[in-house]
Amino acid sequence: MSESKSSSENGTVLIFPCAGATNLGQLSTRLGIEMENRGLGTFKCTAGIGSQRSDFLIAATRCDKIIAIDGCDFNCSMKMLRRAGFETDCHLILTKELGMKLNREMNISDSLVSEIMEKLADKL
């Protein structure tokens, strides 16, 4: 993915999903991609923060807003960001925000992504 700068009225926004091995982990990834497609921010690799990649850390240091999307209350994305010294400006927990349950069904439909984006629009 190119290092494009997506911005909103609040400046440069970076989106870090948990990308876990569950339905909600995969949904968090799909939501991050959809948010970038809609111009709401730049989808970033959360593992890059956890592995202390300097280019990822520099990007997070320079951005205006950090959004963490976690599938469940393990909060892996937020915890990786905090361990690297970053606070989130917006933290979405899909089990909490949507009342969804974790399972191993990882095929996420486009229609579900669109539906969830509409439900979360006011939180972004």
Phi and psi in degrees as GROMACS dihedral restraints (atoms count N, CA, C in turn):
[ dihedral_restraints ]
;  ai    aj    ak    al  type     phi  dphi    fc
    3     4     5     6     1   -74.6    20    10
    4     5     6     7     1   159.9    20    10
    6     7     8     9     1   -89.0    20    10
    7     8     9    10     1    53.7    20    10
    9    10    11    12     1   -71.9    20    10
   10    11    12    13     1   151.5    20    10
   12    13    14    15     1  -100.5    20    10
   13    14    15    16     1   104.4    20    10
   15    16    17    18     1   -86.8    20    10
   16    17    18    19     1   141.1    20    10
   18    19    20    21     1  -139.6    20    10
   19    20    21    22     1   158.1    20    10
   21    22    23    24     1  -123.9    20    10
   22    23    24    25     1  -169.1    20    10
   24    25    26    27     1   -63.2    20    10
   25    26    27    28     1   -16.0    20    10
   27    28    29    30     1   -96.5    20    10
   28    29    30    31     1     6.6    20    10
   30    31    32    33     1    98.1    20    10
   31    32    33    34     1  -157.3    20    10
   33    34    35    36     1   -72.5    20    10
   34    35    36    37     1   126.3    20    10
   36    37    38    39     1  -120.2    20    10
   37    38    39    40     1   129.0    20    10
   39    40    41    42     1  -112.0    20    10
   40    41    42    43     1   139.0    20    10
   42    43    44    45     1  -116.6    20    10
   43    44    45    46     1   122.2    20    10
   45    46    47    48     1  -120.0    20    10
   46    47    48    49     1   103.9    20    10
   48    49    50    51     1   -87.7    20    10
   49    50    51    52     1   160.0    20    10
   51    52    53    54     1   -74.5    20    10
   52    53    54    55     1   -35.6    20    10
   54    55    56    57     1    60.0    20    10
   55    56    57    58     1    31.3    20    10
   57    58    59    60     1   -68.8    20    10
   58    59    60    61     1   168.7    20    10
   60    61    62    63     1   -87.7    20    10
   61    62    63    64     1    48.9    20    10
   63    64    65    66     1  -140.2    20    10
   64    65    66    67     1   173.1    20    10
   66    67    68    69     1   -56.1    20    10
   67    68    69    70     1   -42.6    20    10
   69    70    71    72     1   -77.8    20    10
   70    71    72    73     1   -28.9    20    10
   72    73    74    75     1   -64.6    20    10
   73    74    75    76     1   -44.1    20    10
   75    76    77    78     1   -70.0    20    10
   76    77    78    79     1   -35.6    20    10
   78    79    80    81     1   -63.9    20    10
   79    80    81    82     1   -38.1    20    10
   81    82    83    84     1   -61.8    20    10
   82    83    84    85     1   -39.0    20    10
   84    85    86    87     1   -64.5    20    10
   85    86    87    88     1   -47.7    20    10
   87    88    89    90     1   -61.5    20    10
   88    89    90    91     1   -37.6    20    10
   90    91    92    93     1   -66.0    20    10
   91    92    93    94     1   -40.0    20    10
   93    94    95    96     1   -60.2    20    10
   94    95    96    97     1   -43.0    20    10
   96    97    98    99     1   -64.1    20    10
   97    98    99   100     1   -44.9    20    10
   99   100   101   102     1   -64.4    20    10
  100   101   102   103     1   -38.3    20    10
  102   103   104   105     1   -62.6    20    10
  103   104   105   106     1   -41.5    20    10
  105   106   107   108     1   -64.6    20    10
  106   107   108   109     1   -44.1    20    10
  108   109   110   111     1   -58.6    20    10
  109   110   111   112     1   -31.2    20    10
  111   112   113   114     1   -89.1    20    10
  112   113   114   115     1     3.3    20    10
  114   115   116   117     1    77.9    20    10
  115   116   117   118     1    21.9    20    10
  117   118   119   120     1   -88.2    20    10
  118   119   120   121     1    -9.5    20    10
  120   121   122   123     1   164.8    20    10
  121   122   123   124     1  -173.8    20    10
  123   124   125   126     1  -110.4    20    10
  124   125   126   127     1   123.7    20    10
  126   127   128   129     1   -69.9    20    10
  127   128   129   130     1   126.6    20    10
  129   130   131   132     1  -125.0    20    10
  130   131   132   133     1   160.0    20    10
  132   133   134   135     1   -86.4    20    10
  133   134   135   136     1   112.3    20    10
  135   136   137   138     1   -64.8    20    10
  136   137   138   139     1   -33.6    20    10
  138   139   140   141     1   -62.6    20    10
  139   140   141   142     1   -28.7    20    10
  141   142   143   144     1   -63.6    20    10
  142   143   144   145     1   -34.0    20    10
  144   145   146   147     1   -70.2    20    10
  145   146   147   148     1   -46.9    20    10
  147   148   149   150     1   -62.0    20    10
  148   149   150   151     1   -31.7    20    10
  150   151   152   153     1   -89.4    20    10
  151   152   153   154     1     4.6    20    10
  153   154   155   156     1    62.6    20    10
  154   155   156   157     1    33.4    20    10
  156   157   158   159     1   -63.7    20    10
  157   158   159   160     1   127.1    20    10
  159   160   161   162     1   -61.8    20    10
  160   161   162   163     1   -38.5    20    10
  162   163   164   165     1   -65.7    20    10
  163   164   165   166     1   -34.8    20    10
  165   166   167   168     1   -70.1    20    10
  166   167   168   169     1   -42.0    20    10
  168   169   170   171     1   -64.9    20    10
  169   170   171   172     1   -40.1    20    10
  171   172   173   174     1   -63.9    20    10
  172   173   174   175     1   -44.6    20    10
  174   175   176   177     1   -59.7    20    10
  175   176   177   178     1   -43.6    20    10
  177   178   179   180     1   -66.9    20    10
  178   179   180   181     1   -34.2    20    10
  180   181   182   183     1   -66.9    20    10
  181   182   183   184     1   -36.3    20    10
  183   184   185   186     1   -88.0    20    10
  184   185   186   187     1   -12.3    20    10
  186   187   188   189     1   -76.7    20    10
  187   188   189   190     1   164.9    20    10
  189   190   191   192     1   -93.2    20    10
  190   191   192   193     1   -24.7    20    10
  192   193   194   195     1  -150.6    20    10
  193   194   195   196     1   138.5    20    10
  195   196   197   198     1  -118.1    20    10
  196   197   198   199     1   127.0    20    10
  198   199   200   201     1  -111.3    20    10
  199   200   201   202     1   125.5    20    10
  201   202   203   204     1  -107.9    20    10
  202   203   204   205     1   132.9    20    10
  204   205   206   207     1  -118.0    20    10
  205   206   207   208     1   112.8    20    10
  207   208   209   210     1  -110.4    20    10
  208   209   210   211     1   139.7    20    10
  210   211   212   213     1   -72.5    20    10
  211   212   213   214     1   -36.1    20    10
  213   214   215   216     1  -140.0    20    10
  214   215   216   217     1  -177.0    20    10
  216   217   218   219     1   -79.6    20    10
  217   218   219   220     1     8.9    20    10
  219   220   221   222     1   -68.2    20    10
  220   221   222   223     1   -26.3    20    10
  222   223   224   225     1    55.7    20    10
  223   224   225   226     1    41.8    20    10
  225   226   227   228     1   -60.2    20    10
  226   227   228   229     1   -42.8    20    10
  228   229   230   231     1   -63.4    20    10
  229   230   231   232     1   -49.8    20    10
  231   232   233   234     1   -61.1    20    10
  232   233   234   235     1   -41.7    20    10
  234   235   236   237     1   -65.1    20    10
  235   236   237   238     1   -39.8    20    10
  237   238   239   240     1   -63.5    20    10
  238   239   240   241     1   -42.0    20    10
  240   241   242   243     1   -63.1    20    10
  241   242   243   244     1   -45.1    20    10
  243   244   245   246     1   -63.5    20    10
  244   245   246   247     1   -41.6    20    10
  246   247   248   249     1   -62.2    20    10
  247   248   249   250     1   -27.0    20    10
  249   250   251   252     1   -87.4    20    10
  250   251   252   253     1    -1.7    20    10
  252   253   254   255     1    97.5    20    10
  253   254   255   256     1    15.1    20    10
  255   256   257   258     1  -112.5    20    10
  256   257   258   259     1   141.9    20    10
  258   259   260   261     1  -102.8    20    10
  259   260   261   262     1   147.3    20    10
  261   262   263   264     1   -89.0    20    10
  262   263   264   265     1   145.1    20    10
  264   265   266   267     1   -90.8    20    10
  265   266   267   268     1   -25.4    20    10
  267   268   269   270     1  -144.3    20    10
  268   269   270   271     1   124.4    20    10
  270   271   272   273     1  -125.0    20    10
  271   272   273   274     1   112.4    20    10
  273   274   275   276     1  -102.2    20    10
  274   275   276   277     1   128.9    20    10
  276   277   278   279     1  -117.0    20    10
  277   278   279   280     1   109.8    20    10
  279   280   281   282     1   -62.9    20    10
  280   281   282   283     1   -35.5    20    10
  282   283   284   285     1   -63.4    20    10
  283   284   285   286     1   -36.3    20    10
  285   286   287   288     1   -79.1    20    10
  286   287   288   289     1   -48.2    20    10
  288   289   290   291     1   -67.6    20    10
  289   290   291   292     1   -35.1    20    10
  291   292   293   294     1  -116.6    20    10
  292   293   294   295     1    -8.9    20    10
  294   295   296   297     1    68.5    20    10
  295   296   297   298     1    21.2    20    10
  297   298   299   300     1   -82.6    20    10
  298   299   300   301     1   157.5    20    10
  300   301   302   303     1  -108.6    20    10
  301   302   303   304     1   146.4    20    10
  303   304   305   306     1   -71.8    20    10
  304   305   306   307     1   140.8    20    10
  306   307   308   309     1  -155.0    20    10
  307   308   309   310     1  -178.3    20    10
  309   310   311   312     1   -99.5    20    10
  310   311   312   313     1    10.9    20    10
  312   313   314   315     1   -80.5    20    10
  313   314   315   316     1   102.8    20    10
  315   316   317   318     1  -102.8    20    10
  316   317   318   319     1     8.8    20    10
  318   319   320   321     1   -87.7    20    10
  319   320   321   322     1   106.6    20    10
  321   322   323   324     1  -103.0    20    10
  322   323   324   325     1   122.3    20    10
  324   325   326   327     1   -78.7    20    10
  325   326   327   328     1   153.4    20    10
  327   328   329   330     1   -60.5    20    10
  328   329   330   331     1   -37.3    20    10
  330   331   332   333     1   -66.0    20    10
  331   332   333   334     1   -36.2    20    10
  333   334   335   336     1   -66.1    20    10
  334   335   336   337     1   -42.4    20    10
  336   337   338   339     1   -59.6    20    10
  337   338   339   340     1   -46.0    20    10
  339   340   341   342     1   -62.5    20    10
  340   341   342   343     1   -43.0    20    10
  342   343   344   345     1   -61.4    20    10
  343   344   345   346     1   -44.8    20    10
  345   346   347   348     1   -68.5    20    10
  346   347   348   349     1   -38.5    20    10
  348   349   350   351     1   -57.9    20    10
  349   350   351   352     1   -41.5    20    10
  351   352   353   354     1   -64.8    20    10
  352   353   354   355     1   -40.1    20    10
  354   355   356   357     1   -67.3    20    10
  355   356   357   358     1   -31.5    20    10
  357   358   359   360     1   -93.7    20    10
  358   359   360   361     1    -5.8    20    10
  360   361   362   363     1   -52.3    20    10
  361   362   363   364     1   -40.9    20    10
  363   364   365   366     1   -73.4    20    10
  364   365   366   367     1   -14.7    20    10
  366   367   368   369     1   -90.4    20    10
  367   368   369   370     1   -11.9    20    10
